[in-house]
Structures are given as C-alpha cells and as structure tokens.
C-alpha cells in the first residue's frame, strides 16, 4: 500500500502566518489608535475654543442671573441682603465676564462682572479710567470648565509650563463697545486686570499634547486676538505657533 499524504500547513508555515497576521493587526490597531488620539485632541482644542467664544456671546447677550439676595454695595457683592430694586431693574449692571486659569491647567473658571456705579456717574478720560470709576467686581458664583480628554493649557514652546492667565471681557457701560484685557497672572480681580494691563500682541493658549504624541499629534491651541471685540477674535492657533 502507498503512504498516505496529509494536506495542510507545516509548523513553520503556521508560525509565519500567525506572525504576519499579528504584524498586520498591530499596524492596523496602531493606525486606529493614532486616528482616535488625533480626534480626541482635536475635540479638546475645538471645545475649549467654543467655550471662550461662548464667553463673548454671554457678554453680548447679557442674562441677569444674579440672585435677589446678592446686592452691589461699596464696590462689592454683598450676600444675604435683599435688593430693593424693582422687577426688571438692578442696583448694579452686568458689564462682562472674567476668565481665570487654574494651577493644574486642566480647568478654567469664569464668572460675571458687575459695574457697581451707575453709568451716568462714570467719568474718565479713557476706557481704563472709566472702568476704574465703575468699581468693577466679580460675582462669587463661578462656572468651571474642565478641559476634555485629560488635556491642560500650557505656554507656547519652548516653555511647557501651565498657562496662567486672567482675562476680562467687558462691555463699556458708557459706549457699549466690548474690550478684552488679558494678564499672564492667575486669580486677578477685574480692577487689577484693567490696572495692570499693558497693550501687547495676541494671547496664545496652547493645549498640551503629551498624552497624544504617540499618535503623531502636533501641539496646537487657541489664540485670543489683540483687541478682540467678539467671538471672532477667538481663533485656532496652528502648530508652528505652539
């Protein structure tokens, strides 16, 4: 009788097949992971840009959400006191919002800013002087925004440290024009932001990409244009600027 033959793969062929298949799968998974990282990072940047743009929209379209037991007195918000202002009126005026960085860089806070002096009584030779006489004060009620996907705000290269800032978006109580004041310091009150502001160029806020470098993600961010007056001044910042 003749010897029987069996069709199939040899051990070497099986090992080679599994090795090649594994390599292909690894490449595919790496590609998928890289794409996912890029999409997550892009989402983190665009979400933060939307958030800052939204602050300008809130200034342009004021919603007086101050509780009735918060009253403006002596240049500050006093809680636990009922306002005597009639319905639809206020004893102070919402004129803007202030945005603050946090020490960790992964969160940003914002709150309303009030002018505690009536616009008809404001005097000054320039906008800064007028805002100073307005006795600006920030509401104690803060909103907190968390950066998406574990990212944080950093300075442009070569500095990788956390980006500290205080940004005041204010609508002039006398003219209605919107101005932006930005300082590279955290936790500054509105009056200090105006008083210490030095006119300069645009303000860059880069979004850390260290968690996504493996996916070939370059660092980008958000640019607050010089003298921004509306949400259009909040722009995408390209990789060569971050």
C-alpha positions as CSV (number, residue, x, y, z in Angstrom):
1,X,0.0,0.0,0.0
2,X,1.2,3.5,-0.8
3,X,2.0,6.0,2.0
4,X,-0.8,8.3,3.0
5,X,-0.3,12.1,2.5
6,X,-1.9,14.9,4.5
7,X,-2.6,18.3,3.2
8,X,-2.1,21.3,5.5
9,X,0.3,23.8,6.9
10,X,3.6,22.8,8.4
11,X,4.6,24.2,11.8
12,X,6.9,26.7,10.2
13,X,4.2,27.9,7.8
14,X,1.7,28.3,10.6
15,X,4.2,30.3,12.7
16,X,4.9,32.6,9.7
17,X,1.2,33.0,9.0
18,X,0.5,33.9,12.6
19,X,3.5,36.3,12.8
20,X,2.5,38.1,9.6
21,X,-1.2,38.3,10.7
22,X,-0.1,39.6,14.1
23,X,2.1,42.3,12.5
24,X,-0.8,43.4,10.2
25,X,-3.2,43.6,13.1
26,X,-0.6,45.6,15.2
27,X,-0.2,48.1,12.3
28,X,-4.0,48.4,11.9
29,X,-4.5,48.9,15.6
30,X,-1.7,51.5,15.7
31,X,-3.4,53.3,12.9
32,X,-6.8,53.2,14.6
33,X,-5.2,54.4,17.9
34,X,-3.4,57.2,16.1
35,X,-6.6,58.4,14.5
36,X,-8.5,58.2,17.8
37,X,-5.8,60.2,19.5
38,X,-6.0,62.9,16.8
39,X,-9.7,63.1,17.0
40,X,-9.7,63.4,20.8
41,X,-7.0,66.1,20.8
42,X,-8.9,68.0,18.1
43,X,-12.0,67.7,20.2
44,X,-10.2,69.1,23.2
45,X,-8.9,72.1,21.3
46,X,-12.2,72.9,19.5
47,X,-14.2,72.5,22.7
48,X,-12.0,75.0,24.5
49,X,-12.2,77.4,21.6
50,X,-16.0,77.1,21.7
51,X,-16.0,77.8,25.4
52,X,-14.0,81.0,25.1
53,X,-16.1,82.2,22.2
54,X,-19.2,81.5,24.3
55,X,-17.9,83.9,27.0
56,X,-18.0,86.7,24.4
57,X,-21.6,85.7,23.5
58,X,-22.6,85.9,27.1
59,X,-21.2,89.4,27.3
60,X,-23.0,90.5,24.1
61,X,-26.3,88.9,25.2
62,X,-26.5,89.6,28.9
63,X,-28.6,87.5,31.2
64,X,-29.0,88.9,34.7
65,X,-28.9,85.7,36.7
66,X,-27.8,87.3,40.0
67,X,-29.8,86.1,42.9
68,X,-32.1,88.7,44.6
69,X,-30.1,88.3,47.8
70,X,-26.8,89.4,46.2
71,X,-26.6,93.2,46.3
72,X,-23.9,95.6,44.9
73,X,-22.7,97.8,47.7
74,X,-19.4,99.8,48.1
75,X,-17.8,98.2,45.1
76,X,-18.5,94.6,46.1
77,X,-21.2,91.9,46.0
78,X,-22.9,91.6,49.4
79,X,-24.8,88.4,50.0
80,X,-27.7,87.8,52.4
81,X,-29.2,91.2,51.7
82,X,-32.4,91.6,49.7
83,X,-32.2,94.1,46.8
84,X,-34.8,97.0,46.8
85,X,-34.6,97.3,43.0
86,X,-37.9,96.8,41.3
87,X,-38.7,94.0,38.9
88,X,-36.7,94.2,35.7
89,X,-34.2,96.6,37.3
90,X,-30.9,96.1,39.2
91,X,-28.8,98.1,41.6
92,X,-25.7,97.2,39.6
93,X,-25.0,96.4,35.9
94,X,-23.6,93.3,34.4
95,X,-20.8,94.5,32.1
96,X,-18.8,91.4,31.3
97,X,-17.1,88.2,32.4
98,X,-13.7,87.3,33.9
99,X,-11.9,84.0,33.0
100,X,-9.3,82.5,35.2
101,X,-6.8,79.7,34.7
102,X,-6.2,77.2,37.5
103,X,-2.9,75.9,38.9
104,X,-3.3,72.5,37.3
105,X,-4.1,73.9,33.9
106,X,-6.9,71.3,33.3
107,X,-9.7,73.6,34.4
108,X,-10.9,77.2,33.7
109,X,-13.3,79.2,35.8
110,X,-15.5,82.1,34.7
111,X,-18.0,84.5,36.4
112,X,-20.0,87.6,35.7
113,X,-18.5,91.1,36.3
114,X,-20.6,94.0,37.6
115,X,-20.2,97.7,37.5
116,X,-21.4,98.9,40.9
117,X,-21.6,102.6,39.9
118,X,-24.3,103.8,37.6
119,X,-23.1,104.6,34.1
120,X,-24.4,108.2,34.3
121,X,-22.0,108.9,37.1
122,X,-18.9,107.4,35.4
123,X,-16.1,109.8,34.5
124,X,-12.7,109.3,32.9
125,X,-10.5,110.5,30.0
126,X,-10.2,106.9,28.7
127,X,-11.8,103.5,28.9
128,X,-9.4,102.3,31.7
129,X,-10.3,105.3,33.8
130,X,-14.0,104.8,33.2
131,X,-13.8,101.2,34.2
132,X,-11.8,102.2,37.3
133,X,-14.6,104.6,38.4
134,X,-17.2,101.9,37.7
135,X,-15.8,99.9,40.7
136,X,-15.9,96.5,38.9
137,X,-16.5,93.5,41.0
138,X,-16.9,89.8,40.1
139,X,-19.8,87.6,41.2
140,X,-18.8,84.9,43.8
141,X,-20.7,82.3,41.7
142,X,-18.2,80.7,39.4
143,X,-18.7,78.3,36.5
144,X,-16.0,75.7,35.9
145,X,-14.9,74.3,32.6
146,X,-12.9,71.1,32.5
147,X,-10.5,70.5,29.6
148,X,-11.5,67.5,27.5
149,X,-9.6,64.2,27.4
150,X,-7.2,65.0,30.2
151,X,-5.5,67.9,28.4
152,X,-4.3,71.1,30.0
153,X,-3.4,74.6,28.9
154,X,0.3,75.4,28.5
155,X,2.5,78.2,27.2
156,X,3.9,78.2,23.6
157,X,7.2,76.3,23.0
158,X,9.8,76.0,24.3
159,X,8.0,76.6,27.6
160,X,5.9,73.7,28.6
161,X,4.7,75.1,31.9
162,X,1.0,75.7,32.7
163,X,-0.5,78.8,31.2
164,X,-1.6,81.2,33.9
165,X,-4.0,84.0,32.9
166,X,-6.8,86.3,33.9
167,X,-8.9,87.5,31.0
168,X,-11.5,90.3,31.4
169,X,-14.1,90.6,28.6
170,X,-16.0,93.9,29.3
171,X,-18.7,95.9,27.6
172,X,-18.2,99.6,28.3
173,X,-21.1,100.8,30.3
174,X,-20.9,104.2,28.6
175,X,-20.5,103.2,24.9
176,X,-21.5,99.5,24.7
177,X,-18.2,98.6,23.0
178,X,-16.5,95.4,24.1
179,X,-12.9,95.3,25.1
180,X,-10.6,92.5,26.2
181,X,-7.9,92.7,28.8
182,X,-5.5,89.7,29.4
183,X,-2.8,89.2,32.0
184,X,-0.3,86.4,32.4
185,X,-1.3,86.0,36.0
186,X,-4.0,83.9,37.6
187,X,-6.7,84.9,40.1
188,X,-6.6,88.7,39.3
189,X,-9.7,90.7,40.2
190,X,-11.3,92.8,37.4
191,X,-9.9,96.1,38.7
192,X,-6.3,94.7,38.8
193,X,-6.6,93.2,35.3
194,X,-7.5,96.7,33.9
195,X,-5.0,98.5,36.1
196,X,-2.1,96.2,35.2
197,X,-2.9,95.6,31.6
198,X,-0.3,96.5,29.0
199,X,-1.4,96.6,25.4
200,X,0.6,93.9,23.5
201,X,0.0,91.3,20.8
202,X,-2.3,88.4,20.7
203,X,-2.6,86.0,23.6
204,X,-1.8,82.3,23.0
205,X,-3.2,79.4,25.0
206,X,-1.7,76.1,23.8
207,X,-3.3,72.7,24.6
208,X,-0.8,70.1,25.9
209,X,-0.4,67.2,23.5
210,X,1.9,65.0,25.6
211,X,-0.8,62.3,26.0
212,X,-1.2,62.0,22.2
213,X,2.3,62.3,20.8
214,X,2.3,58.5,20.0
215,X,-0.4,59.3,17.5
216,X,1.6,61.8,15.7
217,X,-0.4,64.7,17.1
218,X,1.3,68.1,16.9
219,X,0.6,70.8,19.6
220,X,-1.9,73.5,18.6
221,X,-4.1,75.8,20.6
222,X,-6.4,78.9,20.8
223,X,-5.4,82.4,20.1
224,X,-7.1,85.4,21.6
225,X,-6.5,88.1,19.0
226,X,-5.3,91.6,20.1
227,X,-8.2,93.9,20.9
228,X,-10.7,91.2,20.4
229,X,-14.3,92.6,20.5
230,X,-16.4,89.5,19.8
231,X,-16.2,85.7,19.4
232,X,-14.4,86.1,16.1
233,X,-11.3,87.2,17.9
234,X,-11.0,83.6,19.4
235,X,-9.0,81.8,16.7
236,X,-7.4,78.5,16.1
237,X,-3.6,78.6,16.8
238,X,-1.5,76.5,14.4
239,X,1.2,74.0,15.3
240,X,4.1,76.4,14.3
241,X,2.8,78.9,16.9
242,X,2.5,76.4,19.8
